Amino acid sequence: MLSGDMEKLYPSAKTLVKECVASRLHAKDATLFEFSDEAMHCAEQFMGWTDLASNPPFPLAQIQAFADSVLSQGLKTVMLIGQGGSTQAPMTITKYHKPDQSRVSFKTLDSDSPVRVRALLSELDPRTTLFVISSKSGGTIEPRLALRAVRESVADRISDEELVKHLVAITDPGSDLEALARREGWAAVFNGEPSVGGRFSALSVFGLLPAALAGLSLDEFMAHAVQAEQQCSEDAIDNPAIGLAAFLYDNYLRGRNKFSFLTPKRGRVLGLWIEQLVAESLGKNGQGILPNIEIDSLVLAKDPGDRSVIMYQTKTDLWDEIRNFEMSLSYIDQAIPRLNFRIESAAELAEHFVMWEYAIAMCGYLMKVCPFDQPDVAATKSNVLEILQAGMPEPDFVEDFLGDIQMGEAEVRLAPCFKDQRTVRDALRALLASIKPGDYFALNAFLPFTGEGRREALESIRHGVAAKRGVVSCLEVGPRYLHSTGQLQKGGPNCGVFLVLSADELKDIPLREEAESLGSLAKAQAVGDTVALTERDRRVVHLHLPDNSSVTLRLLAETIGELMEELVVEEELAAQAATGVAETVTAVAAGTTGVASA
C-alpha cells in the first residue's frame, strides 16, 4: 500500500480535499481546468489515464497471452524502439525488474547516436529478437528513422520477409505506423487509447506489453495499480497523491521550485519517468517545477533555499548499498523539506505511477497550468524539420578545439547575450559566469552514453557545476530530453543555463530518406533546440565537437573545471574587495562623525 513519510501536513492538501479534486479527476471532470478554455478543452481530450487500472481499455489477458506465446518460441531479446512517453515507463519497469528476472534481455533504443545503435545491435541476434516499435502518433521522427536504420543494419543477417515476423507495433488507431504494420504483415499491432497522453500511459498497453515481455505478471502488476487508484481518487487528507501534490506545490510557493530526487542506483530509472512527467506537465506559461536526479548528497549539505528533496528507498540485496545510501542522506541539511517513499518490487511501481500522475494533475490544478499539453515541444520539432530540409545554419564561429593538441574544429553557436565571445573558452566562461543563485544548469548532450569514459566525463561536468556554482545541475540525454525536460526548459521560468553538446560521428549510419544519417539527425536536433532556446531568450551555448571520443569529452570537462575554479577565485577576490571598501567607508563615516561631535 502507498505511504510516504512526510514531515508535516501542507496547507494546500486541505484545499484539494475541500474542492474534491481527487474524485473529480477520477470522474474525468474537465471543469477542474476551466481557468482557460484551452486547458479545459485539452483536459476533455486527455483524461483517459485516471481509471486505466480499474477500467483497462485493452484486455490484459490478450497482452499477457501474446507475451507468453512469443517467449515460448525461444525469444531471447526484446528491443523497444520509441521516444518520450512511449519508452520512458517501459524503460523504468524493465530496468527495475531486470535483477529479478532472466526470462529475456530487454533493450530500449531511444537514441539516434550511431555509437549507441551499433552497440545495441551487436548484442542481439535478429532471428531471436522481437522489435517493438512504440509511437502514439506513429509519426515521431526518432523511432521512424531508428527503425529504418535497424532494418538496414540487420539486412545481412535476416531477410526483410522474415524480419517483419519479428516486428510489433504499439500505436494509436489510424496512425501511419499502424497502416505500415498491417500492410507489411507484422507479428502484431496493439492499439493505444487516444485519450491517454504519452507521459500518462504507463498503465496502458504502451507500458503493459513491455512489462509482460520482461516477465512481469500483469494481474499482479495491475492489482497494485487498482489499489493505488482507489487510494488516490479519495477526497481524504491521507490520500498519498494529495500529500505529494501539496508537498510540491506549497514548497513551490515558497520559492522551492526544484526538487532533488535521491535513490539507490536501482531506483534512478524511476527518477527519469518522474522527471518527464513533472517537467513536461508543469513547465509552461513561465511556471514549472524542475526535477533533478541527484547522486551526490553533499551538494545538499547546505540549504540553497530553492529546492526540496524526495527520497526513494528501493529493494536491494546488498547490505553495503543500503548502508551507503542511508549514510549519504545524513549529510543533507535538515532545513530542506523532504518526503520519503519506498518500493520493494517492480510490481509496486504501478502504485507510484498512479500516485504521481494524480499528484501532478493536482499540481496543474493548483498552479492553473494545463498538465496534459506540451506547447513548446513542437518548436524544436519544427526547427529540426526545417534544418533537415533547408540545410544547417552557419555557426557563430569555428575554432580548433581547445589546447595545443590538434583534435579538429568545433562549431560554436551562441545566444545573443554571448555574441561578443569569439573563442570556445570565452564562450564557456561567459555561460558559466551567468549562473546565479536560483538558476539551474542543464547539460543537453546529443552524444552516446555508452563506451568507456563518455558518461563519466559528462557527469563530472554536471557535478562540478553543481558543487562550484551552488545550483541544481542536470545531465540530459538527447534527444530523449526534448520530449521531457525540454518543455520546461523552453516554457518554464527563465532561470535555466544551457550547454548543448553534439559531435561529428566517425562511423555514421546513413539513411535513405528525411535525414542524411543518424548523426546528421542528432546535430539537427541539437541546433534546432538551441534555436528554440535562443528564441525564448535563454542563456545557451551549443558546441558541436569534432568527435565524441572520451578523450575529447574529458578535455572539455577539464576546461570547464578550470574555468569554474577561475570564476570562484575572481568572485572571492571581488567579495574581499567589496568588504574592504565597505570597511573603509564605515571607518571614514565614523571619523567624520567623530570630528563633527568634537
C-alpha positions in Angstrom: 0.0 0.0 0.0 1.2 3.5 -0.8 2.6 5.5 2.0 5.0 8.4 2.4 7.0 9.7 5.3 6.4 13.5 5.3 7.5 15.9 8.0 4.2 17.8 8.2 0.8 18.4 6.5 1.0 21.1 3.9 -1.9 23.6 3.7 -3.0 23.0 0.1 -3.9 19.4 1.0 -7.0 20.8 2.7 -7.8 22.8 -0.4 -7.6 19.7 -2.6 -9.8 17.7 -0.2 -12.4 20.5 0.2 -12.7 21.0 -3.6 -12.9 17.3 -4.3 -10.1 17.4 -6.8 -9.2 13.7 -6.5 -12.7 12.3 -7.1 -13.3 14.8 -9.9 -10.1 13.7 -11.6 -11.2 10.1 -11.4 -14.6 11.1 -12.9 -12.7 12.9 -15.7 -14.2 16.2 -14.8 -12.5 18.6 -17.2 -14.1 21.7 -15.5 -11.3 21.3 -12.9 -9.2 23.2 -15.6 -11.7 25.8 -16.5 -9.2 28.6 -15.7 -8.8 28.7 -19.5 -10.8 27.4 -22.5 -7.7 25.8 -24.0 -6.8 23.9 -20.8 -10.4 22.6 -20.3 -10.6 21.5 -24.0 -7.3 19.7 -23.6 -8.4 18.0 -20.4 -11.6 16.9 -22.1 -9.4 15.0 -24.6 -6.7 13.6 -22.4 -8.1 12.3 -19.1 -8.4 8.7 -20.0 -5.5 7.8 -17.7 -7.4 8.3 -14.5 -9.1 4.9 -14.5 -6.7 2.8 -16.5 -6.2 0.4 -13.6 -9.9 -0.3 -12.9 -11.1 0.0 -16.5 -8.3 -1.1 -18.8 -9.2 -0.3 -22.4 -7.1 -3.2 -23.8 -7.7 -6.7 -22.4 -4.9 -7.7 -20.1 -5.4 -11.3 -20.9 -4.7 -10.7 -24.6 -1.5 -8.8 -23.8 -0.3 -11.5 -21.4 -1.2 -14.3 -23.9 0.8 -12.6 -26.7 3.8 -12.1 -24.5 3.7 -15.7 -23.2 3.3 -17.0 -26.7 6.3 -15.3 -28.3 8.5 -16.0 -25.3 7.7 -19.7 -25.5 9.1 -19.7 -29.1 12.7 -19.2 -28.0 12.7 -15.4 -27.9 15.9 -14.2 -26.3 15.8 -10.4 -26.8 13.2 -7.6 -26.9 14.2 -4.3 -28.4 11.8 -1.4 -27.8 12.1 1.4 -30.3 10.4 4.7 -29.4 10.7 8.1 -27.8 9.4 10.1 -24.9 6.3 8.8 -23.2 6.2 5.7 -25.3 9.5 4.4 -23.9 10.1 6.1 -20.5 7.6 4.0 -18.4 8.6 0.7 -20.2 12.3 1.6 -19.5 11.5 2.2 -15.8 9.6 -1.1 -15.5 12.0 -3.3 -17.4 15.2 -1.9 -15.9 13.9 -2.0 -12.4 12.7 -5.6 -12.9 16.0 -6.7 -14.6 17.7 -8.0 -11.4 14.7 -10.2 -10.6 14.2 -11.9 -14.0 16.2 -13.8 -16.6 13.3 -14.5 -19.0 14.5 -12.2 -21.7 17.1 -9.5 -22.4 15.2 -6.2 -22.7 16.8 -3.3 -24.5 15.4 0.2 -25.2 16.5 2.3 -28.3 15.5 5.9 -27.8 18.8 7.4 -29.1 19.9 8.5 -32.5 23.6 8.1 -31.7 25.2 5.7 -34.2 27.5 4.5 -31.4 24.6 3.6 -29.3 22.7 1.9 -32.1 25.7 -0.2 -33.2 26.3 -1.2 -29.6 22.8 -2.4 -29.1 22.6 -4.2 -32.4 25.9 -6.0 -31.8 24.4 -7.6 -28.7 21.5 -9.3 -30.3 20.5 -11.9 -33.0 17.6 -10.6 -35.1 16.3 -14.1 -35.5 15.7 -14.4 -31.8 14.7 -10.8 -31.2 11.3 -9.1 -31.1 11.4 -5.5 -32.2 8.6 -3.4 -30.6 8.1 -0.1 -32.3 6.1 2.2 -30.0 4.7 5.6 -31.0 1.3 7.1 -30.2 1.2 9.3 -33.2 3.1 6.8 -35.4 4.9 9.7 -37.0 7.6 10.8 -34.5 10.8 11.2 -36.4 13.2 9.4 -34.0 11.6 6.0 -33.9 10.7 6.2 -37.6 14.3 6.7 -38.6 15.6 4.4 -35.9 13.5 1.6 -37.3 14.8 2.3 -40.8 18.4 2.2 -39.5 17.8 -1.0 -37.7 16.2 -2.7 -40.7 19.2 -1.7 -42.9 21.7 -2.7 -40.3 20.4 -6.3 -39.8 19.7 -6.9 -43.5 22.8 -9.0 -43.9 21.6 -11.3 -41.1 17.9 -11.7 -41.8 15.7 -11.2 -44.8 13.1 -8.4 -44.7 10.4 -11.0 -45.3 11.5 -12.8 -42.1 12.1 -9.7 -40.2 8.5 -8.4 -40.4 7.5 -11.5 -38.4 9.7 -10.1 -35.6 8.1 -6.6 -35.7 5.3 -5.4 -33.3 3.6 -2.0 -33.3 2.1 -0.1 -30.4 0.3 2.9 -31.7 -3.0 4.8 -31.6 -5.7 3.7 -34.1 -5.4 5.1 -37.6 -1.7 6.1 -37.4 0.8 5.7 -40.3 2.6 3.2 -38.1 -0.5 1.0 -37.9 -1.0 1.2 -41.6 2.6 0.2 -42.3 2.4 -2.7 -39.8 -0.8 -4.1 -41.3 0.4 -3.6 -44.9 3.6 -5.5 -44.3 2.1 -8.1 -42.1 3.9 -7.5 -38.8 3.6 -10.0 -36.0 1.0 -7.9 -34.1 -0.5 -4.4 -33.7 -1.6 -3.2 -30.3 -3.7 0.0 -30.3 -3.4 2.6 -27.6 -6.2 4.7 -26.1 -6.2 8.1 -27.8 -7.5 9.8 -24.6 -4.3 8.9 -22.7 -1.3 11.1 -23.4 2.2 9.7 -23.7 3.6 10.6 -20.3 0.4 9.3 -18.6 0.5 6.0 -20.5 2.4 3.8 -18.1 -0.6 1.6 -17.3 -1.8 1.5 -20.9 -0.7 -1.1 -23.5 2.4 1.2 -24.1 3.7 0.1 -20.6 1.9 -3.2 -20.1 3.2 -5.1 -23.2 6.8 -4.4 -22.4 6.1 -5.3 -18.8 4.7 -8.7 -19.8 7.5 -9.3 -22.3 10.0 -8.6 -19.5 8.4 -11.3 -17.3 6.0 -9.4 -15.1 2.6 -10.8 -14.2 0.1 -8.2 -15.4 -2.5 -9.5 -13.0 -0.2 -8.8 -10.1 1.1 -5.5 -11.5 -2.4 -4.2 -12.1 -3.7 -5.3 -8.7 -1.3 -2.9 -7.2 -2.5 -0.2 -9.6 -6.1 -0.8 -8.7 -5.4 -0.4 -5.0 -3.5 2.8 -5.7 -6.3 4.2 -7.9 -8.7 3.7 -5.1 -6.5 5.5 -2.6 -5.6 8.3 -4.9 -9.2 9.1 -6.0 -10.5 9.6 -2.5 -11.1 13.1 -1.2 -9.2 12.4 2.0 -6.3 14.1 3.8 -4.4 10.8 3.9 -4.6 10.4 0.1 -0.9 9.9 -0.8 -1.4 11.8 -4.1 -2.8 14.8 -2.3 0.1 14.7 0.2 2.6 14.6 -2.7 0.9 17.4 -4.6 0.7 19.6 -1.5 4.3 19.0 -0.7 5.4 20.0 -4.2 3.0 23.0 -4.6 3.4 24.6 -1.2 7.2 24.3 -1.4 6.9 25.8 -4.9 5.0 28.8 -3.4 7.9 29.3 -1.0 10.4 29.6 -3.9 11.4 25.9 -3.8 10.7 25.4 -7.5 13.0 22.4 -7.8 13.4 19.1 -6.1 16.3 16.7 -5.9 15.4 13.0 -6.4 17.7 10.7 -4.4 17.6 6.9 -4.5 19.9 3.9 -4.7 21.1 3.2 -8.2 18.3 0.8 -9.0 15.6 3.5 -8.5 17.2 6.2 -10.7 15.3 4.9 -13.7 12.1 5.8 -11.8 13.5 9.2 -11.5 13.7 9.5 -15.3 10.0 8.8 -15.6 9.1 11.3 -12.8 11.4 13.8 -14.5 9.4 13.7 -17.7 6.0 13.7 -16.0 6.7 16.7 -13.8 8.7 18.8 -16.2 6.6 18.3 -19.3 3.3 18.6 -17.4 4.0 21.7 -15.3 6.8 23.6 -17.2 4.8 26.1 -19.2 3.5 29.6 -19.2 6.6 30.8 -17.3 5.9 28.4 -14.4 7.3 25.0 -13.6 8.9 22.6 -11.0 12.2 21.2 -12.0 13.0 17.6 -11.0 16.7 16.8 -10.6 18.1 13.3 -10.3 21.0 13.9 -7.8 23.6 11.3 -7.0 25.8 13.4 -4.6 24.0 14.4 -1.3 27.0 16.6 -0.4 25.7 19.3 -2.7 22.7 19.5 -0.4 24.8 19.8 2.8 23.8 23.5 3.0 20.3 24.5 2.2 20.3 26.6 -1.0 16.7 27.7 -0.4 15.4 26.8 -3.8 14.7 23.1 -3.6 13.1 20.2 -1.7 14.2 16.6 -1.5 12.2 13.4 -2.5 13.9 10.2 -1.5 13.1 6.6 -2.6 14.4 3.6 -0.8 14.4 0.6 -3.2 14.8 -3.1 -2.9 18.4 -4.3 -2.9 20.1 -7.4 -1.6 23.4 -5.7 -0.8 23.7 -4.5 2.8 26.6 -2.2 1.9 24.5 -0.4 -0.8 21.7 0.2 1.7 24.1 1.4 4.3 25.9 3.7 1.9 22.6 5.3 0.8 21.4 5.8 4.4 24.8 7.4 5.3 24.6 9.8 2.3 21.2 11.1 3.5 22.7 12.1 6.8 24.6 14.9 5.1 21.5 16.7 3.8 20.7 20.0 5.5 17.8 19.4 7.9 16.3 22.7 6.8 15.5 21.2 3.3 11.9 19.8 3.2 11.9 16.1 2.4 9.5 13.3 1.5 10.3 9.6 1.7 8.9 6.7 -0.2 9.8 3.0 -0.6 9.5 0.4 -3.3 10.0 -3.3 -2.7 9.2 -4.8 -6.1 8.7 -4.0 -9.7 5.0 -4.6 -9.3 4.8 -1.8 -6.8 5.9 0.6 -9.5 2.3 0.6 -10.7 1.2 2.2 -7.4 3.7 5.0 -7.8 2.8 5.6 -11.4 -0.8 6.2 -10.3 0.2 8.4 -7.3 2.5 10.6 -9.3 0.0 11.0 -12.2 -2.8 12.1 -9.9 -0.4 14.3 -7.9 0.9 16.2 -10.9 -2.6 16.7 -12.3 -3.5 18.2 -8.9 -0.4 20.5 -9.1 -1.6 21.6 -12.5 -5.0 22.5 -10.9 -3.4 24.4 -8.1 -0.9 26.2 -10.4 -3.5 26.9 -13.1 -1.4 25.1 -15.7 -2.8 22.5 -18.1 -0.9 19.3 -17.2 -1.8 17.5 -20.4 -0.3 19.5 -23.3 3.3 20.3 -24.3 3.1 23.5 -26.4 6.8 24.2 -26.5 7.9 20.7 -27.6 6.7 21.4 -31.1 9.0 24.3 -31.6 12.1 22.2 -31.7 10.4 19.6 -33.9 9.6 22.3 -36.4 13.1 23.7 -36.3 14.6 20.2 -36.9 12.4 19.5 -39.9 13.3 22.9 -41.4 17.1 22.2 -40.9 16.8 18.8 -42.5 15.0 20.3 -45.5 16.9 23.6 -45.9 20.3 22.8 -44.5 22.3 23.5 -41.4 22.6 27.2 -40.4 26.1 28.6 -40.1 27.7 28.6 -36.7 28.7 31.9 -35.0 32.4 30.8 -35.3 34.6 27.8 -35.8 37.7 27.1 -33.8 40.3 24.4 -33.3 39.1 22.6 -30.3 41.0 23.5 -27.1 44.6 23.3 -26.3 47.7 22.5 -28.3 46.7 19.1 -29.5 45.0 19.2 -32.9 41.7 17.4 -32.3 39.7 19.1 -35.1 37.4 22.0 -35.3 34.5 22.8 -33.0 31.4 24.7 -34.2 30.0 27.2 -31.7 26.5 28.8 -31.7 25.6 31.4 -29.1 22.6 33.1 -27.6 22.6 36.9 -28.3 23.8 37.7 -24.8 27.1 35.8 -25.6 27.6 37.1 -29.1 30.7 39.0 -28.2 32.6 35.8 -27.4 35.0 34.6 -30.1 36.7 31.6 -28.6 35.4 28.4 -27.1 36.9 29.1 -23.7 35.4 32.6 -23.6 32.0 31.3 -24.6 32.1 28.7 -21.9 33.4 31.2 -19.4 30.6 33.6 -20.2 28.0 30.9 -19.9 29.2 29.7 -16.5 29.6 33.2 -15.2 26.0 33.9 -16.0 24.8 31.3 -13.4 23.3 33.0 -10.4 21.7 31.7 -7.2 18.3 30.2 -8.0 19.3 29.2 -11.6 19.8 25.7 -12.8 22.3 24.3 -15.3 21.4 21.7 -17.9 24.0 19.8 -20.0 21.9 18.7 -23.0 24.1 16.1 -24.7 23.3 14.6 -28.1 26.1 12.1 -27.5 26.4 8.3 -26.9 26.2 7.5 -23.2 28.0 4.2 -23.8 31.6 3.3 -24.1 34.4 3.8 -21.6 34.8 7.3 -20.2 32.0 9.2 -22.0 29.3 9.3 -19.3 32.0 9.8 -16.6 33.3 12.9 -18.4 29.8 14.4 -18.8 28.9 13.5 -15.2 32.0 15.3 -14.0 30.8 18.5 -15.7 27.3 18.2 -14.2 28.6 17.5 -10.8 31.3 20.2 -11.0 28.8 22.9 -11.8 26.5 21.8 -9.0 29.3 21.9 -6.5 31.2 25.0 -7.6 28.2 27.2 -8.7 25.8 26.0 -6.0 22.9 25.3 -8.3 20.8 22.4 -9.5 22.7 20.8 -12.3 21.2 18.3 -14.8 22.7 15.9 -17.3 20.1 15.4 -20.1 20.2 12.8 -22.8 19.4 14.0 -26.3 17.0 13.5 -28.0 15.2 12.0 -25.0 15.0 15.3 -23.1 13.3 17.0 -26.0 10.2 15.1 -25.0 10.7 15.6 -21.3 12.5 18.5 -19.6 12.8 20.2 -22.9 9.3 21.5 -22.4 10.2 23.1 -19.1 13.5 24.5 -20.5 11.6 26.5 -23.0 8.2 27.0 -21.4 9.1 27.3 -17.8 10.7 30.2 -15.8 13.8 31.8 -17.4 16.2 30.6 -14.8 18.0 27.9 -16.9 21.5 28.0 -18.3 22.2 25.5 -21.1 25.2 23.9 -22.7 24.1 21.9 -25.7 26.6 19.3 -27.0 26.7 17.3 -30.2 29.6 15.8 -32.2 30.7 14.5 -35.6 30.4 10.8 -36.0 33.5 8.8 -37.1 31.4 6.0 -38.3 27.9 7.3 -39.1 24.8 5.3 -40.1 23.5 6.5 -43.4 19.7 6.9 -44.1 18.0 7.0 -47.4 15.2 9.5 -46.6 14.5 12.6 -44.5 18.0 12.8 -43.0 21.3 12.0 -44.5 22.3 9.9 -41.5 21.6 9.3 -37.8 24.5 11.6 -36.9 23.1 14.5 -39.1 19.7 14.0 -37.4 21.3 14.4 -33.9 23.1 17.5 -35.0 19.9 19.0 -36.5 18.1 18.3 -33.2 20.9 20.0 -31.2 20.9 23.0 -33.4 17.1 23.1 -33.6 16.8 23.1 -29.9 19.5 25.8 -29.5 17.4 28.0 -31.9 14.3 27.3 -29.8 16.0 28.2 -26.6 17.5 31.3 -28.1 14.1 32.5 -29.4 12.9 32.3 -25.8 15.8 34.5 -24.5 17.5 31.6 -22.8 21.2 31.6 -21.9 22.6 28.9 -24.2 25.8 27.8 -25.9 25.9 25.0 -28.4 29.2 23.2 -29.0 29.4 20.8 -32.0 32.6 18.8 -31.2 35.0 17.3 -33.7 34.2 13.8 -32.3 32.6 12.1 -29.4 35.6 10.2 -28.0 36.1 10.0 -24.3 39.4 11.9 -24.7 37.6 14.9 -26.3 34.9 14.9 -23.7 37.4 14.6 -20.9 39.3 17.6 -22.3 36.1 19.6 -22.3 35.4 18.6 -18.7 38.9 19.6 -17.6 38.5 23.0 -19.4 35.1 23.7 -17.7 36.6 22.7 -14.4 39.5 25.2 -14.8 37.1 27.9 -15.8 34.9 27.3 -12.7 38.0 27.5 -10.5 38.9 30.8 -12.1 35.4 32.2 -11.5 35.5 31.1 -7.9 38.8 32.9 -7.3 37.6 36.0 -9.1 34.4 36.1 -7.1 36.2 35.6 -3.8 38.6 38.5 -4.7 35.7 40.7 -5.7 33.9 39.9 -2.4 37.1 40.7 -0.4 37.4 44.0 -2.3 33.8 44.9 -1.6 34.3 44.1 2.0 37.4 46.3 2.2 35.6 49.2 0.5 32.7 48.8 2.9 35.1 48.8 5.9 36.9 51.9 4.6 33.6 53.7 4.1 32.5 52.8 7.6 35.8 54.0 9.1 35.6 57.3 7.1 32.0 57.7 8.2 32.9 57.0 11.8 35.8 59.5 11.6 33.6 62.2 10.1 31.1 61.6 12.9 33.8 61.9 15.5 35.0 65.2 14.0 31.5 66.6 13.9 31.0 65.6 17.5 34.2 67.3 18.6 
